[in-house]
């Protein structure tokens, strides 16, 4: 299929961890999906996540993934896909341009600085369809952050 979309300037990157300009982010939102997305009115709605709950004084998010979420080859999108992607985004070697959006996540800043390992970041796959994210402090806009490509699998 061919997608024709008016973007304005050329996207700076189509790598989810390098795109920072609006044209690149728009394309990535068209071809990929995060845990959340926005509806036509700009409200946060489920994306790959079927549902979520807040725990631990709003510092822990537990997501159930949609059973029909699939990669382009038909493989299911799994919680570990998010863990792997976030570990890449927060790796000092990747130098993700928008990794600071993940700063509310436990040890995210430390991972970028190289003082914490990727496995110490507050994201874990509890099951193939269950993802848990732990924050340092409650962040009311965190669901909006999850609609940004830097958080995509």
PyMOL CGO cylinders between C-alpha atoms (Angstrom):
from pymol import cmd
from pymol.cgo import CYLINDER

trace = [
    CYLINDER, 0.00, 0.00, 0.00, 1.09, 3.55, -0.62, 0.3, 1, 1, 1, 1, 1, 1,
    CYLINDER, 1.09, 3.55, -0.62, 0.50, 6.28, 1.93, 0.3, 1, 1, 1, 1, 1, 1,
    CYLINDER, 0.50, 6.28, 1.93, 0.45, 9.86, 0.64, 0.3, 1, 1, 1, 1, 1, 1,
    CYLINDER, 0.45, 9.86, 0.64, 0.69, 12.38, 3.45, 0.3, 1, 1, 1, 1, 1, 1,
    CYLINDER, 0.69, 12.38, 3.45, 1.55, 16.06, 3.40, 0.3, 1, 1, 1, 1, 1, 1,
    CYLINDER, 1.55, 16.06, 3.40, 4.30, 16.57, 5.97, 0.3, 1, 1, 1, 1, 1, 1,
    CYLINDER, 4.30, 16.57, 5.97, 6.04, 19.77, 5.09, 0.3, 1, 1, 1, 1, 1, 1,
    CYLINDER, 6.04, 19.77, 5.09, 9.78, 19.35, 5.59, 0.3, 1, 1, 1, 1, 1, 1,
    CYLINDER, 9.78, 19.35, 5.59, 11.61, 16.04, 5.24, 0.3, 1, 1, 1, 1, 1, 1,
    CYLINDER, 11.61, 16.04, 5.24, 11.50, 13.91, 8.44, 0.3, 1, 1, 1, 1, 1, 1,
    CYLINDER, 11.50, 13.91, 8.44, 14.74, 14.15, 10.42, 0.3, 1, 1, 1, 1, 1, 1,
    CYLINDER, 14.74, 14.15, 10.42, 14.63, 10.39, 11.07, 0.3, 1, 1, 1, 1, 1, 1,
    CYLINDER, 14.63, 10.39, 11.07, 12.30, 7.39, 10.98, 0.3, 1, 1, 1, 1, 1, 1,
    CYLINDER, 12.30, 7.39, 10.98, 14.16, 5.71, 13.84, 0.3, 1, 1, 1, 1, 1, 1,
    CYLINDER, 14.16, 5.71, 13.84, 11.82, 5.87, 16.86, 0.3, 1, 1, 1, 1, 1, 1,
    CYLINDER, 11.82, 5.87, 16.86, 14.75, 6.79, 19.09, 0.3, 1, 1, 1, 1, 1, 1,
    CYLINDER, 14.75, 6.79, 19.09, 16.20, 9.49, 16.85, 0.3, 1, 1, 1, 1, 1, 1,
    CYLINDER, 16.20, 9.49, 16.85, 13.18, 11.33, 15.43, 0.3, 1, 1, 1, 1, 1, 1,
    CYLINDER, 13.18, 11.33, 15.43, 12.49, 14.60, 17.17, 0.3, 1, 1, 1, 1, 1, 1,
    CYLINDER, 12.49, 14.60, 17.17, 10.92, 16.79, 14.49, 0.3, 1, 1, 1, 1, 1, 1,
    CYLINDER, 10.92, 16.79, 14.49, 7.18, 16.86, 13.93, 0.3, 1, 1, 1, 1, 1, 1,
    CYLINDER, 7.18, 16.86, 13.93, 7.34, 15.39, 10.38, 0.3, 1, 1, 1, 1, 1, 1,
    CYLINDER, 7.34, 15.39, 10.38, 9.21, 12.29, 11.62, 0.3, 1, 1, 1, 1, 1, 1,
    CYLINDER, 9.21, 12.29, 11.62, 6.96, 11.89, 14.64, 0.3, 1, 1, 1, 1, 1, 1,
    CYLINDER, 6.96, 11.89, 14.64, 3.85, 12.16, 12.44, 0.3, 1, 1, 1, 1, 1, 1,
    CYLINDER, 3.85, 12.16, 12.44, 5.09, 9.42, 10.11, 0.3, 1, 1, 1, 1, 1, 1,
    CYLINDER, 5.09, 9.42, 10.11, 6.04, 7.16, 13.02, 0.3, 1, 1, 1, 1, 1, 1,
    CYLINDER, 6.04, 7.16, 13.02, 2.61, 7.61, 14.58, 0.3, 1, 1, 1, 1, 1, 1,
    CYLINDER, 2.61, 7.61, 14.58, 1.06, 6.58, 11.26, 0.3, 1, 1, 1, 1, 1, 1,
    CYLINDER, 1.06, 6.58, 11.26, 3.06, 3.34, 10.93, 0.3, 1, 1, 1, 1, 1, 1,
    CYLINDER, 3.06, 3.34, 10.93, 3.56, 2.33, 14.58, 0.3, 1, 1, 1, 1, 1, 1,
    CYLINDER, 3.56, 2.33, 14.58, 1.60, 2.46, 17.79, 0.3, 1, 1, 1, 1, 1, 1,
    CYLINDER, 1.60, 2.46, 17.79, 2.44, 2.99, 21.43, 0.3, 1, 1, 1, 1, 1, 1,
    CYLINDER, 2.44, 2.99, 21.43, 0.67, 1.85, 24.55, 0.3, 1, 1, 1, 1, 1, 1,
    CYLINDER, 0.67, 1.85, 24.55, -1.56, 4.90, 24.19, 0.3, 1, 1, 1, 1, 1, 1,
    CYLINDER, -1.56, 4.90, 24.19, -2.53, 7.16, 21.32, 0.3, 1, 1, 1, 1, 1, 1,
    CYLINDER, -2.53, 7.16, 21.32, -4.77, 10.18, 20.78, 0.3, 1, 1, 1, 1, 1, 1,
    CYLINDER, -4.77, 10.18, 20.78, -8.29, 10.25, 19.39, 0.3, 1, 1, 1, 1, 1, 1,
    CYLINDER, -8.29, 10.25, 19.39, -9.52, 12.89, 16.94, 0.3, 1, 1, 1, 1, 1, 1,
    CYLINDER, -9.52, 12.89, 16.94, -10.26, 15.28, 19.83, 0.3, 1, 1, 1, 1, 1, 1,
    CYLINDER, -10.26, 15.28, 19.83, -6.75, 14.90, 21.27, 0.3, 1, 1, 1, 1, 1, 1,
    CYLINDER, -6.75, 14.90, 21.27, -7.76, 12.71, 24.20, 0.3, 1, 1, 1, 1, 1, 1,
    CYLINDER, -7.76, 12.71, 24.20, -5.51, 9.88, 25.36, 0.3, 1, 1, 1, 1, 1, 1,
    CYLINDER, -5.51, 9.88, 25.36, -7.00, 6.51, 24.40, 0.3, 1, 1, 1, 1, 1, 1,
    CYLINDER, -7.00, 6.51, 24.40, -5.68, 2.93, 24.39, 0.3, 1, 1, 1, 1, 1, 1,
    CYLINDER, -5.68, 2.93, 24.39, -3.25, 2.00, 21.63, 0.3, 1, 1, 1, 1, 1, 1,
    CYLINDER, -3.25, 2.00, 21.63, -1.45, -1.33, 22.00, 0.3, 1, 1, 1, 1, 1, 1,
    CYLINDER, -1.45, -1.33, 22.00, -2.71, -1.35, 25.58, 0.3, 1, 1, 1, 1, 1, 1,
    CYLINDER, -2.71, -1.35, 25.58, -6.18, -2.80, 26.01, 0.3, 1, 1, 1, 1, 1, 1,
    CYLINDER, -6.18, -2.80, 26.01, -6.36, -1.41, 29.53, 0.3, 1, 1, 1, 1, 1, 1,
    CYLINDER, -6.36, -1.41, 29.53, -4.24, -0.21, 32.43, 0.3, 1, 1, 1, 1, 1, 1,
    CYLINDER, -4.24, -0.21, 32.43, -4.39, 0.33, 36.14, 0.3, 1, 1, 1, 1, 1, 1,
    CYLINDER, -4.39, 0.33, 36.14, -2.52, 2.66, 38.45, 0.3, 1, 1, 1, 1, 1, 1,
    CYLINDER, -2.52, 2.66, 38.45, -1.01, 1.27, 41.63, 0.3, 1, 1, 1, 1, 1, 1,
    CYLINDER, -1.01, 1.27, 41.63, 1.38, 2.37, 44.38, 0.3, 1, 1, 1, 1, 1, 1,
    CYLINDER, 1.38, 2.37, 44.38, 0.13, 5.96, 44.81, 0.3, 1, 1, 1, 1, 1, 1,
    CYLINDER, 0.13, 5.96, 44.81, 0.00, 6.44, 41.02, 0.3, 1, 1, 1, 1, 1, 1,
    CYLINDER, 0.00, 6.44, 41.02, 3.67, 5.52, 40.60, 0.3, 1, 1, 1, 1, 1, 1,
    CYLINDER, 3.67, 5.52, 40.60, 3.14, 2.10, 38.99, 0.3, 1, 1, 1, 1, 1, 1,
    CYLINDER, 3.14, 2.10, 38.99, 1.29, 1.52, 35.73, 0.3, 1, 1, 1, 1, 1, 1,
    CYLINDER, 1.29, 1.52, 35.73, 0.26, -2.01, 34.78, 0.3, 1, 1, 1, 1, 1, 1,
    CYLINDER, 0.26, -2.01, 34.78, -0.82, -2.47, 31.17, 0.3, 1, 1, 1, 1, 1, 1,
    CYLINDER, -0.82, -2.47, 31.17, -2.67, -5.36, 29.55, 0.3, 1, 1, 1, 1, 1, 1,
    CYLINDER, -2.67, -5.36, 29.55, -1.83, -5.50, 25.85, 0.3, 1, 1, 1, 1, 1, 1,
    CYLINDER, -1.83, -5.50, 25.85, -4.44, -6.06, 23.14, 0.3, 1, 1, 1, 1, 1, 1,
    CYLINDER, -4.44, -6.06, 23.14, -4.52, -9.68, 22.04, 0.3, 1, 1, 1, 1, 1, 1,
    CYLINDER, -4.52, -9.68, 22.04, -4.85, -8.57, 18.40, 0.3, 1, 1, 1, 1, 1, 1,
    CYLINDER, -4.85, -8.57, 18.40, -1.85, -6.18, 18.40, 0.3, 1, 1, 1, 1, 1, 1,
    CYLINDER, -1.85, -6.18, 18.40, 0.46, -7.44, 15.66, 0.3, 1, 1, 1, 1, 1, 1,
    CYLINDER, 0.46, -7.44, 15.66, 3.69, -6.53, 13.93, 0.3, 1, 1, 1, 1, 1, 1,
    CYLINDER, 3.69, -6.53, 13.93, 3.57, -6.15, 10.16, 0.3, 1, 1, 1, 1, 1, 1,
    CYLINDER, 3.57, -6.15, 10.16, 4.70, -9.79, 9.77, 0.3, 1, 1, 1, 1, 1, 1,
    CYLINDER, 4.70, -9.79, 9.77, 1.77, -11.03, 11.87, 0.3, 1, 1, 1, 1, 1, 1,
    CYLINDER, 1.77, -11.03, 11.87, 3.73, -11.77, 15.06, 0.3, 1, 1, 1, 1, 1, 1,
    CYLINDER, 3.73, -11.77, 15.06, 2.03, -10.60, 18.25, 0.3, 1, 1, 1, 1, 1, 1,
    CYLINDER, 2.03, -10.60, 18.25, 3.31, -7.46, 19.95, 0.3, 1, 1, 1, 1, 1, 1,
    CYLINDER, 3.31, -7.46, 19.95, 4.48, -8.56, 23.39, 0.3, 1, 1, 1, 1, 1, 1,
    CYLINDER, 4.48, -8.56, 23.39, 5.37, -6.80, 26.62, 0.3, 1, 1, 1, 1, 1, 1,
    CYLINDER, 5.37, -6.80, 26.62, 9.03, -7.76, 26.15, 0.3, 1, 1, 1, 1, 1, 1,
    CYLINDER, 9.03, -7.76, 26.15, 9.06, -5.77, 22.90, 0.3, 1, 1, 1, 1, 1, 1,
    CYLINDER, 9.06, -5.77, 22.90, 8.45, -2.60, 24.93, 0.3, 1, 1, 1, 1, 1, 1,
    CYLINDER, 8.45, -2.60, 24.93, 11.11, -3.55, 27.49, 0.3, 1, 1, 1, 1, 1, 1,
    CYLINDER, 11.11, -3.55, 27.49, 13.68, -4.13, 24.76, 0.3, 1, 1, 1, 1, 1, 1,
    CYLINDER, 13.68, -4.13, 24.76, 12.79, -0.86, 22.99, 0.3, 1, 1, 1, 1, 1, 1,
    CYLINDER, 12.79, -0.86, 22.99, 12.98, 1.21, 26.17, 0.3, 1, 1, 1, 1, 1, 1,
    CYLINDER, 12.98, 1.21, 26.17, 16.29, -0.33, 27.12, 0.3, 1, 1, 1, 1, 1, 1,
    CYLINDER, 16.29, -0.33, 27.12, 17.59, 0.70, 23.69, 0.3, 1, 1, 1, 1, 1, 1,
    CYLINDER, 17.59, 0.70, 23.69, 16.14, 4.21, 24.02, 0.3, 1, 1, 1, 1, 1, 1,
    CYLINDER, 16.14, 4.21, 24.02, 17.80, 4.70, 27.41, 0.3, 1, 1, 1, 1, 1, 1,
    CYLINDER, 17.80, 4.70, 27.41, 21.14, 3.22, 26.43, 0.3, 1, 1, 1, 1, 1, 1,
    CYLINDER, 21.14, 3.22, 26.43, 24.03, 5.73, 26.32, 0.3, 1, 1, 1, 1, 1, 1,
    CYLINDER, 24.03, 5.73, 26.32, 25.10, 4.11, 23.02, 0.3, 1, 1, 1, 1, 1, 1,
    CYLINDER, 25.10, 4.11, 23.02, 21.78, 4.97, 21.36, 0.3, 1, 1, 1, 1, 1, 1,
    CYLINDER, 21.78, 4.97, 21.36, 21.70, 8.57, 22.57, 0.3, 1, 1, 1, 1, 1, 1,
    CYLINDER, 21.70, 8.57, 22.57, 17.98, 8.80, 21.89, 0.3, 1, 1, 1, 1, 1, 1,
    CYLINDER, 17.98, 8.80, 21.89, 17.19, 12.44, 21.23, 0.3, 1, 1, 1, 1, 1, 1,
    CYLINDER, 17.19, 12.44, 21.23, 13.96, 12.40, 23.21, 0.3, 1, 1, 1, 1, 1, 1,
    CYLINDER, 13.96, 12.40, 23.21, 14.95, 9.95, 25.97, 0.3, 1, 1, 1, 1, 1, 1,
    CYLINDER, 14.95, 9.95, 25.97, 14.37, 12.72, 28.52, 0.3, 1, 1, 1, 1, 1, 1,
    CYLINDER, 14.37, 12.72, 28.52, 10.63, 12.14, 28.05, 0.3, 1, 1, 1, 1, 1, 1,
    CYLINDER, 10.63, 12.14, 28.05, 11.16, 8.90, 29.97, 0.3, 1, 1, 1, 1, 1, 1,
    CYLINDER, 11.16, 8.90, 29.97, 12.77, 10.68, 32.94, 0.3, 1, 1, 1, 1, 1, 1,
    CYLINDER, 12.77, 10.68, 32.94, 9.85, 9.93, 35.32, 0.3, 1, 1, 1, 1, 1, 1,
    CYLINDER, 9.85, 9.93, 35.32, 10.66, 6.19, 34.99, 0.3, 1, 1, 1, 1, 1, 1,
    CYLINDER, 10.66, 6.19, 34.99, 12.75, 4.64, 37.77, 0.3, 1, 1, 1, 1, 1, 1,
    CYLINDER, 12.75, 4.64, 37.77, 16.46, 4.75, 36.82, 0.3, 1, 1, 1, 1, 1, 1,
    CYLINDER, 16.46, 4.75, 36.82, 15.80, 6.20, 33.35, 0.3, 1, 1, 1, 1, 1, 1,
    CYLINDER, 15.80, 6.20, 33.35, 18.10, 9.17, 33.88, 0.3, 1, 1, 1, 1, 1, 1,
    CYLINDER, 18.10, 9.17, 33.88, 20.75, 6.95, 35.45, 0.3, 1, 1, 1, 1, 1, 1,
    CYLINDER, 20.75, 6.95, 35.45, 20.62, 4.57, 32.48, 0.3, 1, 1, 1, 1, 1, 1,
    CYLINDER, 20.62, 4.57, 32.48, 21.16, 7.42, 30.02, 0.3, 1, 1, 1, 1, 1, 1,
    CYLINDER, 21.16, 7.42, 30.02, 24.09, 8.64, 32.12, 0.3, 1, 1, 1, 1, 1, 1,
    CYLINDER, 24.09, 8.64, 32.12, 25.54, 5.12, 32.25, 0.3, 1, 1, 1, 1, 1, 1,
    CYLINDER, 25.54, 5.12, 32.25, 25.33, 4.83, 36.04, 0.3, 1, 1, 1, 1, 1, 1,
    CYLINDER, 25.33, 4.83, 36.04, 22.54, 2.21, 35.95, 0.3, 1, 1, 1, 1, 1, 1,
    CYLINDER, 22.54, 2.21, 35.95, 22.15, -0.78, 33.68, 0.3, 1, 1, 1, 1, 1, 1,
    CYLINDER, 22.15, -0.78, 33.68, 19.28, -1.22, 31.26, 0.3, 1, 1, 1, 1, 1, 1,
    CYLINDER, 19.28, -1.22, 31.26, 17.85, -4.02, 33.41, 0.3, 1, 1, 1, 1, 1, 1,
    CYLINDER, 17.85, -4.02, 33.41, 17.55, -1.55, 36.32, 0.3, 1, 1, 1, 1, 1, 1,
    CYLINDER, 17.55, -1.55, 36.32, 15.10, 0.70, 34.47, 0.3, 1, 1, 1, 1, 1, 1,
    CYLINDER, 15.10, 0.70, 34.47, 11.56, 0.58, 35.88, 0.3, 1, 1, 1, 1, 1, 1,
    CYLINDER, 11.56, 0.58, 35.88, 9.93, -1.35, 33.04, 0.3, 1, 1, 1, 1, 1, 1,
    CYLINDER, 9.93, -1.35, 33.04, 9.28, -5.07, 33.10, 0.3, 1, 1, 1, 1, 1, 1,
    CYLINDER, 9.28, -5.07, 33.10, 7.27, -7.73, 31.31, 0.3, 1, 1, 1, 1, 1, 1,
    CYLINDER, 7.27, -7.73, 31.31, 5.20, -9.56, 33.94, 0.3, 1, 1, 1, 1, 1, 1,
    CYLINDER, 5.20, -9.56, 33.94, 3.74, -11.81, 31.24, 0.3, 1, 1, 1, 1, 1, 1,
    CYLINDER, 3.74, -11.81, 31.24, 3.65, -11.83, 27.44, 0.3, 1, 1, 1, 1, 1, 1,
    CYLINDER, 3.65, -11.83, 27.44, 0.62, -9.51, 27.57, 0.3, 1, 1, 1, 1, 1, 1,
    CYLINDER, 0.62, -9.51, 27.57, 1.35, -7.59, 30.79, 0.3, 1, 1, 1, 1, 1, 1,
    CYLINDER, 1.35, -7.59, 30.79, 3.75, -4.69, 31.11, 0.3, 1, 1, 1, 1, 1, 1,
    CYLINDER, 3.75, -4.69, 31.11, 4.61, -2.82, 34.29, 0.3, 1, 1, 1, 1, 1, 1,
    CYLINDER, 4.61, -2.82, 34.29, 6.22, 0.62, 34.46, 0.3, 1, 1, 1, 1, 1, 1,
    CYLINDER, 6.22, 0.62, 34.46, 7.44, 2.11, 37.73, 0.3, 1, 1, 1, 1, 1, 1,
    CYLINDER, 7.44, 2.11, 37.73, 7.89, 5.85, 38.16, 0.3, 1, 1, 1, 1, 1, 1,
    CYLINDER, 7.89, 5.85, 38.16, 9.95, 7.78, 40.69, 0.3, 1, 1, 1, 1, 1, 1,
    CYLINDER, 9.95, 7.78, 40.69, 7.06, 10.16, 41.30, 0.3, 1, 1, 1, 1, 1, 1,
    CYLINDER, 7.06, 10.16, 41.30, 3.45, 10.28, 40.16, 0.3, 1, 1, 1, 1, 1, 1,
    CYLINDER, 3.45, 10.28, 40.16, 3.34, 11.92, 36.72, 0.3, 1, 1, 1, 1, 1, 1,
    CYLINDER, 3.34, 11.92, 36.72, -0.22, 12.84, 35.68, 0.3, 1, 1, 1, 1, 1, 1,
    CYLINDER, -0.22, 12.84, 35.68, 0.75, 13.35, 32.01, 0.3, 1, 1, 1, 1, 1, 1,
    CYLINDER, 0.75, 13.35, 32.01, 2.55, 10.01, 31.71, 0.3, 1, 1, 1, 1, 1, 1,
    CYLINDER, 2.55, 10.01, 31.71, -0.16, 8.45, 29.52, 0.3, 1, 1, 1, 1, 1, 1,
    CYLINDER, -0.16, 8.45, 29.52, 0.42, 11.28, 27.01, 0.3, 1, 1, 1, 1, 1, 1,
    CYLINDER, 0.42, 11.28, 27.01, 4.15, 10.54, 26.99, 0.3, 1, 1, 1, 1, 1, 1,
    CYLINDER, 4.15, 10.54, 26.99, 3.33, 6.94, 26.05, 0.3, 1, 1, 1, 1, 1, 1,
    CYLINDER, 3.33, 6.94, 26.05, 1.89, 8.17, 22.75, 0.3, 1, 1, 1, 1, 1, 1,
    CYLINDER, 1.89, 8.17, 22.75, 5.33, 9.52, 21.73, 0.3, 1, 1, 1, 1, 1, 1,
    CYLINDER, 5.33, 9.52, 21.73, 7.44, 7.38, 19.36, 0.3, 1, 1, 1, 1, 1, 1,
    CYLINDER, 7.44, 7.38, 19.36, 10.36, 7.15, 21.81, 0.3, 1, 1, 1, 1, 1, 1,
    CYLINDER, 10.36, 7.15, 21.81, 8.13, 4.81, 23.85, 0.3, 1, 1, 1, 1, 1, 1,
    CYLINDER, 8.13, 4.81, 23.85, 7.05, 2.62, 20.93, 0.3, 1, 1, 1, 1, 1, 1,
    CYLINDER, 7.05, 2.62, 20.93, 8.23, -0.98, 20.60, 0.3, 1, 1, 1, 1, 1, 1,
]
cmd.load_cgo(trace, "trace")
